[in-house]
Amino acid sequence: MGSKRTQATINELIAGSFGGAAQVLVGQPLDTVKTRAQIAPKGMFKGPMDILVQTLRKEGFFALYKGMASPLLGIAGVNSLLFASYAISKRIISPYPNLSLKEIAGAGAMAGAANAILASPVEMFKVRMQGQYGAATDKRLREVVSEMWKDWGFRRGIMRGYWVTVAREIPAYAGFYTAFEFSKRKFAQTYGKDLPVWALLASGSTGGIAYWLACYPLDVIKSRIQLRPIPPQGTPVQYIANEVRSIVAESGVRGLFRGLSPSLLRSIPAAGSTFAAFEITREYLLGVTGV
């Protein structure tokens, strides 16, 4: 029994790695647009389309993949941890395989909290790379990593933004998995247990949209905190509240939703490809390992 659970966890980790790589490759360009919408100085861009046009014109096509090295190197670990944590969380919540949607939401929230420990540094380095606009002084990823470690150390540098990442991931993945499972179950009523790939893509896209709708203002706050030249001051509650006040003072409540449209557009292919790659890999491993 123990060996089967161990093999099942290994399978979840491997499938999560493939899902994460698919997510980065498909979603990075719109993620760059989203992040720049969140962190760019006021008045620098007119909107998401202007960000896309200016980035292409001034920095070239591959600037849309700026910061990709951090998530591509780290997302395999992030998604592996996420999917494995989700599988373990489901077993903790219920010994039975068919969980209710409320139980799915609880497992997703638990997995999100666990996932933040890797997602936080991966996204912090990504944000700091995407916050460079093609100047001669732009730094490479290894320089950014070295600088953060040298200047601020592990807790205030590498893990900057960890607690706001936790606050974001809990509702985000509760929504993500609930929407995914709801859609899968609806499709299964028509197409049976073995869903076609397009149904997995559609279910994953639904999950991705729910992810952003559940947490978006916290993502804006996280990006700004992680980009700042100095660490936030005070307790997590204090510095999150301070950032909310700062955003509202600058741009009104709308500022908390800057970049939402490219995020929702990105979520459709990115989340769809993540789930499709994960499910296809897991099914293949099931056939190979029997678990």
C-alpha positions as CSV (number, residue, x, y, z in Angstrom):
1,M,0.0,0.0,0.0
2,G,2.8,2.4,1.0
3,S,4.8,1.7,-2.2
4,K,1.7,2.4,-4.4
5,R,1.2,5.7,-2.6
6,T,4.8,6.6,-3.2
7,Q,4.6,5.7,-6.9
8,A,1.4,7.7,-7.2
9,T,3.1,10.7,-5.7
10,I,6.1,10.3,-8.0
11,N,3.7,10.1,-11.0
12,E,2.0,13.4,-9.8
13,L,5.4,15.1,-9.6
14,I,6.4,14.0,-13.1
15,A,3.1,14.9,-14.6
16,G,3.1,18.3,-12.8
17,S,6.5,19.0,-14.3
18,F,5.2,18.5,-17.8
19,G,2.1,20.6,-17.0
20,G,4.3,23.4,-15.7
21,A,6.5,23.5,-18.7
22,A,3.5,23.7,-21.0
23,Q,2.1,26.5,-19.0
24,V,5.2,28.6,-19.2
25,L,5.8,28.1,-23.0
26,V,2.2,28.9,-23.9
27,G,1.4,31.7,-21.4
28,Q,4.6,33.7,-21.0
29,P,4.0,36.5,-23.6
30,L,0.6,37.5,-22.0
31,D,2.1,37.1,-18.5
32,T,4.7,39.7,-19.4
33,V,2.0,42.1,-20.6
34,K,0.0,41.4,-17.4
35,T,3.0,42.0,-15.1
36,R,4.0,45.2,-16.9
37,A,0.4,46.5,-16.6
38,Q,0.7,45.9,-12.8
39,I,4.1,47.4,-12.2
40,A,4.8,50.1,-14.8
41,P,4.9,53.7,-13.6
42,K,1.7,55.5,-14.1
43,G,1.4,57.0,-17.6
44,M,4.1,54.8,-19.2
45,F,1.5,52.7,-21.1
46,K,-2.0,53.4,-22.3
47,G,-3.2,49.9,-21.7
48,P,-2.4,46.2,-22.4
49,M,-2.4,46.6,-26.2
50,D,0.0,49.5,-25.9
51,I,2.3,47.4,-23.7
52,L,2.3,44.7,-26.3
53,V,3.0,47.1,-29.2
54,Q,5.7,49.1,-27.4
55,T,7.4,45.9,-26.2
56,L,7.5,44.5,-29.7
57,R,8.7,47.7,-31.2
58,K,11.3,48.7,-28.7
59,E,12.6,45.3,-27.4
60,G,11.6,42.8,-30.1
61,F,9.5,39.6,-30.0
62,F,11.6,37.7,-27.5
63,A,11.1,40.5,-24.9
64,L,7.7,38.9,-24.4
65,Y,9.6,35.9,-23.0
66,K,11.6,38.1,-20.7
67,G,11.9,36.4,-17.2
68,M,10.9,33.0,-18.7
69,A,14.1,31.4,-17.4
70,S,13.0,31.7,-13.8
71,P,9.5,30.1,-14.2
72,L,10.8,27.5,-16.7
73,L,13.5,26.4,-14.3
74,G,11.2,26.6,-11.3
75,I,7.7,25.9,-12.6
76,A,8.4,22.2,-13.0
77,G,9.1,22.2,-9.2
78,V,6.2,24.5,-8.5
79,N,3.7,22.6,-10.4
80,S,5.0,19.2,-9.2
81,L,4.7,20.5,-5.6
82,L,1.2,21.8,-6.4
83,F,-0.2,18.7,-8.0
84,A,1.4,16.4,-5.4
85,S,0.2,18.6,-2.6
86,Y,-3.3,18.6,-4.1
87,A,-3.3,14.8,-4.3
88,I,-2.1,14.5,-0.7
89,S,-4.6,17.1,0.5
90,K,-7.5,15.2,-1.1
91,R,-6.4,12.1,0.8
92,I,-6.2,14.1,4.1
93,I,-9.7,15.5,3.6
94,S,-11.3,12.3,2.6
95,P,-10.3,8.6,2.2
96,Y,-12.8,8.3,-0.6
97,P,-11.9,9.2,-4.2
98,N,-15.1,11.1,-5.1
99,L,-14.8,14.4,-3.2
100,S,-17.6,17.0,-3.1
101,L,-16.8,20.4,-4.6
102,K,-16.5,21.9,-1.1
103,E,-13.9,19.3,-0.3
104,I,-12.2,20.0,-3.6
105,A,-12.0,23.7,-2.7
106,G,-10.5,22.8,0.7
107,A,-7.9,20.5,-0.9
108,G,-7.1,23.2,-3.5
109,A,-6.6,25.8,-0.7
110,M,-4.3,23.5,1.2
111,A,-2.3,22.8,-2.0
112,G,-2.0,26.5,-2.7
113,A,-0.6,27.3,0.7
114,A,2.0,24.6,0.3
115,N,2.8,25.7,-3.3
116,A,3.6,29.3,-2.2
117,I,7.0,28.3,-0.8
118,L,8.3,27.7,-4.3
119,A,6.0,29.9,-6.2
120,S,7.1,33.0,-4.3
121,P,10.8,33.1,-5.2
122,V,10.1,31.9,-8.8
123,E,7.6,34.7,-9.4
124,M,9.7,37.3,-7.6
125,F,12.6,36.8,-10.0
126,K,10.2,36.7,-13.0
127,V,8.6,40.0,-12.0
128,R,12.0,41.7,-11.5
129,M,13.1,40.5,-15.0
130,Q,9.8,41.6,-16.6
131,G,10.2,45.0,-14.9
132,Q,13.2,45.8,-17.1
133,Y,12.4,47.6,-20.3
134,G,15.4,47.0,-22.6
135,A,17.9,49.6,-21.1
136,A,21.6,49.0,-21.3
137,T,21.6,48.5,-17.5
138,D,19.2,45.6,-17.6
139,K,20.4,42.6,-15.6
140,R,20.5,38.9,-16.4
141,L,18.7,36.5,-14.1
142,R,21.8,35.3,-12.4
143,E,22.7,38.9,-11.6
144,V,19.3,39.6,-10.2
145,V,19.5,36.4,-8.0
146,S,23.0,37.3,-6.8
147,E,22.1,40.9,-6.0
148,M,19.0,39.9,-4.0
149,W,21.0,37.4,-2.0
150,K,23.9,39.7,-1.4
151,D,21.9,42.7,-0.5
152,W,19.0,41.2,1.4
153,G,19.6,37.5,2.2
154,F,17.1,34.7,2.1
155,R,14.1,35.9,4.0
156,R,14.0,39.6,2.9
157,G,15.5,39.0,-0.6
158,I,14.9,35.6,-2.1
159,M,11.6,35.0,-0.3
160,R,10.3,38.6,-0.6
161,G,6.5,38.6,-1.0
162,Y,6.1,35.1,0.5
163,W,3.2,35.9,2.8
164,V,1.2,37.8,0.1
165,T,1.9,34.9,-2.2
166,V,0.3,32.6,0.4
167,A,-2.6,34.9,0.7
168,R,-3.1,34.8,-3.0
169,E,-2.6,31.1,-3.6
170,I,-5.2,29.9,-1.0
171,P,-8.3,31.4,-2.7
172,A,-6.7,31.1,-6.1
173,Y,-6.3,27.3,-6.0
174,A,-9.6,26.8,-4.2
175,G,-11.2,28.4,-7.2
176,F,-8.9,26.8,-9.7
177,Y,-9.6,23.2,-8.7
178,T,-13.2,23.7,-8.0
179,A,-13.9,25.1,-11.4
180,F,-11.8,22.5,-13.1
181,E,-13.5,19.6,-11.3
182,F,-17.0,21.1,-11.9
183,S,-16.3,21.4,-15.6
184,K,-14.8,17.9,-15.9
185,R,-17.8,16.4,-14.1
186,K,-20.3,18.2,-16.4
187,F,-18.4,17.0,-19.5
188,A,-18.2,13.5,-18.0
189,Q,-22.1,13.4,-17.9
190,T,-22.0,13.6,-21.7
191,Y,-18.8,12.0,-22.8
192,G,-18.1,9.5,-20.0
193,K,-15.0,9.1,-17.8
194,D,-12.4,9.2,-20.6
195,L,-12.8,12.8,-21.7
196,P,-11.4,14.0,-25.1
197,V,-8.4,16.3,-25.0
198,W,-10.5,19.4,-25.9
199,A,-12.7,18.8,-22.9
200,L,-9.6,18.7,-20.6
201,L,-8.5,22.0,-22.3
202,A,-11.8,23.6,-21.7
203,S,-12.0,22.4,-18.1
204,G,-8.4,23.7,-17.5
205,S,-9.3,27.0,-19.0
206,T,-12.3,27.3,-16.8
207,G,-10.0,26.6,-13.8
208,G,-7.6,29.3,-15.0
209,I,-10.3,32.0,-15.2
210,A,-11.6,31.1,-11.8
211,Y,-8.0,31.3,-10.4
212,W,-7.6,34.9,-11.5
213,L,-11.1,36.0,-10.5
214,A,-10.5,34.6,-7.0
215,C,-7.3,36.4,-6.3
216,Y,-6.4,39.1,-8.8
217,P,-6.0,42.2,-6.5
218,L,-3.6,40.2,-4.4
219,D,-1.5,39.4,-7.5
220,V,-1.2,43.1,-8.2
221,I,-0.1,43.7,-4.6
222,K,2.4,40.8,-4.8
223,S,4.0,42.0,-8.0
224,R,4.5,45.6,-6.7
225,I,5.9,44.4,-3.4
226,Q,8.3,42.0,-5.1
227,L,9.5,44.7,-7.5
228,R,10.3,47.4,-4.9
229,P,14.0,48.1,-4.3
230,I,13.7,47.6,-0.6
231,P,11.8,44.9,1.5
232,P,8.3,45.8,2.8
233,Q,8.1,47.1,6.4
234,G,5.9,45.8,9.2
235,T,3.8,42.7,9.5
236,P,2.3,41.1,6.3
237,V,-1.1,42.5,7.1
238,Q,0.4,46.0,7.5
239,Y,2.4,46.0,4.3
240,I,-0.4,44.5,2.3
241,A,-2.8,47.1,3.6
242,N,-0.2,49.9,2.9
243,E,0.2,48.6,-0.7
244,V,-3.6,48.6,-1.1
245,R,-3.8,52.2,0.1
246,S,-0.9,53.2,-2.2
247,I,-2.5,51.6,-5.3
248,V,-6.0,53.1,-4.6
249,A,-4.4,56.6,-4.0
250,E,-2.5,56.3,-7.4
251,S,-5.2,54.8,-9.6
252,G,-8.4,54.3,-7.7
253,V,-9.9,50.9,-7.1
254,R,-9.3,50.1,-10.8
255,G,-5.6,50.0,-10.0
256,L,-6.2,46.7,-8.1
257,F,-7.4,45.2,-11.4
258,R,-4.7,46.5,-13.8
259,G,-3.7,43.7,-16.2
260,L,-6.7,41.6,-15.5
261,S,-7.8,41.3,-19.2
262,P,-4.4,39.8,-20.4
263,S,-4.5,37.5,-17.4
264,L,-7.9,36.2,-18.3
265,L,-6.9,35.8,-22.0
266,R,-3.7,34.1,-20.9
267,S,-5.5,31.7,-18.6
268,I,-7.4,30.1,-21.4
269,P,-4.5,28.5,-23.3
270,A,-2.0,28.4,-20.4
271,A,-4.3,26.6,-17.9
272,G,-5.8,24.5,-20.6
273,S,-2.4,23.3,-21.8
274,T,-1.3,22.7,-18.2
275,F,-4.1,20.4,-17.4
276,A,-4.0,18.7,-20.7
277,A,-0.3,18.0,-20.4
278,F,-0.7,16.9,-16.7
279,E,-3.7,14.6,-17.4
280,I,-2.1,13.0,-20.5
281,T,1.2,12.4,-18.8
282,R,-0.6,11.0,-15.7
283,E,-2.6,8.6,-17.9
284,Y,0.5,7.5,-19.6
285,L,2.3,6.8,-16.3
286,L,-0.8,5.0,-15.0
287,G,-0.5,2.6,-18.0
288,V,3.3,2.2,-17.4
289,T,3.3,1.8,-13.6
290,G,-0.2,0.6,-12.9
291,V,-0.7,3.3,-10.3
